Amino acid sequence: MKTVEEIKAAIEAAVPGAGVEIVLNPGPAAQHSLRLAPESALAVATFLRDDADLALDHLSNVTGVDWPDKEIAEKVKVTRTVAKTVDGVEQQVEETVEETRKRVEPGCLEVVYHLFSVAKKHGPVVLRMRTENRSDRVELPSMTHIWRSADFQEREIFDLYGVVFKGHPDLRRLLMWDEFKDHPMRKDYVEPDDYEYEPTPHDHVLARAQEHQKKIEAAGNKE
């Protein structure tokens, strides 16, 4: 099978302006991947499926990744003017000091596709796409019309992570109920404390349910 660099070059030749980026995997497997620009992802996916050499006709699995906002501390050198007394005379002099500055790198949601070729018996080729953020810009193109097996897997990612797949034929929750408001696989997800008790060995569920009931009763007594 072609290397990831060769696949990237083939994509760029077939889809001008594709915006493909190689993501290196430093682990022992060295399973490098290709990050696609969402606006050209469908054209790239179609090429990968239909190209005679690659023939990536099988999508085995789709996974989601949550990348929360990250605070980054950076050391920077700053030149400033300060007053100093030299030989009894106060002077304005410049000095360079090192300061630590913090910035927040916005988070995003990522979707990862693993492709194989049944016809050519090779793979995987790993594709990635990222949303613009984790709040109001979480749309990505659906791959369902390219690989039918993306259907339920994209629904699961929509349900658990909140990625909205544009063009999906039946985008609705798969595991959680329709009225559920959150996405349980996000890293900042907070479990509710109002589980109904069931006779299971999970005693912590009962304890949380009892604490929730105490809060309800305490709130009622104040009214």
C-alpha positions as CSV (number, residue, x, y, z in Angstrom):
1,M,0.0,0.0,0.0
2,K,1.1,3.6,-0.6
3,T,2.7,5.5,2.3
4,V,0.7,8.3,3.9
5,E,2.9,10.8,2.1
6,E,2.1,9.2,-1.3
7,I,-1.6,9.1,-0.5
8,K,-1.5,12.8,0.5
9,A,0.2,13.6,-2.8
10,A,-2.4,11.6,-4.8
11,I,-5.2,13.4,-3.0
12,E,-3.8,16.8,-3.8
13,A,-3.3,15.9,-7.4
14,A,-6.9,14.6,-7.7
15,V,-8.6,17.3,-5.6
16,P,-6.9,20.7,-6.0
17,G,-6.9,22.7,-2.8
18,A,-7.9,19.7,-0.7
19,G,-6.2,21.0,2.4
20,V,-4.8,17.6,3.6
21,E,-2.5,17.5,6.6
22,I,-0.4,14.5,7.9
23,V,-0.8,13.8,11.6
24,L,2.1,11.8,12.8
25,N,1.7,9.1,15.4
26,P,4.8,8.9,17.6
27,G,3.8,5.5,19.1
28,P,5.4,2.2,18.2
29,A,2.6,1.4,15.6
30,A,3.5,4.7,13.8
31,Q,-0.1,4.6,12.3
32,H,0.0,8.1,10.8
33,S,-3.3,9.7,9.7
34,L,-4.6,12.4,7.3
35,R,-6.6,15.4,8.6
36,L,-9.1,16.6,6.1
37,A,-10.5,20.1,5.7
38,P,-14.3,19.6,6.1
39,E,-15.2,21.7,3.0
40,S,-13.3,19.2,0.7
41,A,-13.7,16.0,2.7
42,L,-16.4,14.5,0.6
43,A,-14.4,15.0,-2.6
44,V,-11.4,13.4,-1.0
45,A,-13.4,10.5,0.4
46,T,-14.9,9.8,-3.0
47,F,-11.4,9.8,-4.5
48,L,-10.1,7.4,-1.9
49,R,-13.0,5.0,-2.5
50,D,-12.9,5.1,-6.3
51,D,-9.2,5.4,-7.0
52,A,-8.0,2.2,-8.8
53,D,-4.8,1.9,-6.7
54,L,-6.3,2.6,-3.3
55,A,-9.9,1.3,-3.7
56,L,-10.8,2.0,0.0
57,D,-14.2,0.4,-0.3
58,H,-14.7,-0.5,3.4
59,L,-15.2,1.8,6.4
60,S,-14.6,-0.4,9.4
61,N,-15.2,2.1,12.3
62,V,-15.7,5.7,13.2
63,T,-14.7,7.1,16.6
64,G,-15.1,10.5,18.3
65,V,-12.6,12.5,20.3
66,D,-13.2,15.4,22.6
67,W,-10.5,18.0,22.9
68,P,-11.5,20.5,25.6
69,D,-10.1,24.1,25.8
70,K,-6.5,24.0,27.0
71,E,-4.6,26.6,29.0
72,I,-1.1,27.0,27.7
73,A,1.7,28.8,29.7
74,E,4.4,30.3,27.6
75,K,7.6,32.1,28.6
76,V,8.2,35.3,26.6
77,K,11.0,37.9,26.7
78,V,9.7,41.4,27.3
79,T,11.8,44.6,27.0
80,R,10.6,47.5,29.2
81,T,11.9,50.8,30.4
82,V,12.6,51.2,34.1
83,A,14.1,53.9,36.3
84,K,17.5,53.1,37.7
85,T,20.0,55.1,39.7
86,V,23.5,54.9,38.2
87,D,26.3,56.8,40.0
88,G,23.7,58.8,41.9
89,V,21.9,59.8,38.8
90,E,18.4,58.4,38.1
91,Q,18.2,57.2,34.5
92,Q,15.6,55.5,32.3
93,V,17.1,52.3,31.0
94,E,15.8,49.3,29.1
95,E,15.9,45.8,30.5
96,T,14.8,42.5,29.1
97,V,12.9,40.2,31.5
98,E,11.2,36.8,31.1
99,E,7.5,36.6,31.8
100,T,5.1,33.7,31.9
101,R,1.9,34.4,29.9
102,K,-1.1,32.2,29.7
103,R,-3.4,31.7,26.8
104,V,-6.4,29.4,26.1
105,E,-6.3,27.2,23.0
106,P,-9.9,26.6,22.0
107,G,-11.1,23.0,22.0
108,C,-12.8,21.0,19.3
109,L,-14.5,17.7,18.5
110,E,-12.7,15.3,16.2
111,V,-14.0,12.4,14.2
112,V,-11.7,9.5,13.1
113,Y,-12.4,7.1,10.2
114,H,-10.6,3.8,9.6
115,L,-10.6,2.7,5.9
116,F,-9.6,-0.6,4.3
117,S,-9.7,-2.0,0.9
118,V,-11.4,-5.4,0.6
119,A,-10.6,-5.5,-3.1
120,K,-6.9,-4.8,-2.6
121,K,-6.5,-6.3,0.8
122,H,-4.7,-3.4,2.4
123,G,-5.3,-0.7,5.1
124,P,-6.0,1.0,7.3
125,V,-5.9,4.5,6.1
126,V,-6.9,6.8,8.9
127,L,-8.8,10.0,8.2
128,R,-9.6,12.8,10.7
129,M,-11.8,15.9,10.7
130,R,-12.2,18.5,13.4
131,T,-15.0,20.9,14.2
132,E,-14.3,24.6,14.7
133,N,-15.2,24.5,18.4
134,R,-17.2,22.5,21.0
135,S,-20.2,24.8,21.3
136,D,-21.9,26.3,18.3
137,R,-19.7,25.3,15.4
138,V,-19.8,21.5,15.6
139,E,-20.9,20.6,12.0
140,L,-19.0,18.1,9.8
141,P,-20.0,16.5,6.5
142,S,-21.5,13.0,6.8
143,M,-19.6,10.2,5.1
144,T,-22.7,8.0,4.9
145,H,-23.2,8.5,1.2
146,I,-19.6,7.4,0.5
147,W,-19.5,4.5,2.9
148,R,-22.9,3.2,4.1
149,S,-21.4,1.7,7.3
150,A,-20.9,5.3,8.6
151,D,-24.6,5.6,9.3
152,F,-25.1,4.2,12.8
153,Q,-21.5,5.1,13.8
154,E,-22.0,8.8,13.0
155,R,-25.3,8.7,14.9
156,E,-23.5,7.3,17.9
157,I,-20.9,10.2,17.8
158,F,-23.7,12.7,17.3
159,D,-25.4,11.2,20.4
160,L,-22.4,10.9,22.7
161,Y,-20.2,13.8,21.5
162,G,-22.5,16.3,19.8
163,V,-21.0,16.4,16.4
164,V,-23.7,17.4,13.8
165,F,-23.2,15.5,10.6
166,K,-24.5,17.5,7.7
167,G,-26.1,15.4,5.0
168,H,-26.7,12.4,7.3
169,P,-30.0,10.7,6.2
170,D,-31.3,10.0,9.7
171,L,-29.4,11.9,12.3
172,R,-31.0,11.3,15.7
173,R,-29.9,9.9,19.0
174,L,-28.9,6.2,19.1
175,L,-28.2,5.4,22.7
176,M,-29.7,8.2,24.8
177,W,-33.4,9.2,24.6
178,D,-34.5,12.1,22.5
179,E,-35.1,14.5,25.4
180,F,-31.6,14.0,26.8
181,K,-29.8,17.3,26.7
182,D,-26.1,16.4,27.1
183,H,-23.3,14.3,25.5
184,P,-22.0,11.7,27.9
185,M,-18.6,11.1,26.2
186,R,-17.5,14.7,26.5
187,K,-14.7,15.1,29.0
188,D,-16.5,17.8,31.0
189,Y,-19.8,15.8,31.2
190,V,-21.2,15.8,34.7
191,E,-23.4,12.8,35.6
192,P,-26.8,13.7,37.2
193,D,-27.5,12.7,40.8
194,D,-31.1,11.7,40.3
195,Y,-30.8,8.1,39.2
196,E,-33.8,6.0,40.1
197,Y,-32.7,3.1,42.3
198,E,-32.6,-0.3,40.9
199,P,-31.6,-3.5,42.8
200,T,-28.1,-3.8,41.4
201,P,-24.7,-4.3,43.1
202,H,-23.9,-0.7,42.4
203,D,-24.5,0.8,45.9
204,H,-23.1,4.2,44.8
205,V,-26.1,4.6,42.6
206,L,-28.4,4.1,45.5
207,A,-26.4,6.5,47.7
208,R,-26.6,9.2,45.0
209,A,-30.3,8.7,44.6
210,Q,-30.8,9.1,48.3
211,E,-28.7,12.3,48.4
212,H,-30.8,13.6,45.5
213,Q,-34.0,12.8,47.4
214,K,-32.7,14.6,50.5
215,K,-32.0,17.8,48.4
216,I,-35.6,17.6,47.0
217,E,-37.1,17.2,50.5
218,A,-34.9,20.1,51.9
219,A,-35.9,22.4,49.1
220,G,-39.6,21.5,49.7
221,N,-39.3,22.3,53.4
222,K,-38.0,25.8,52.7
223,E,-41.0,26.7,50.6
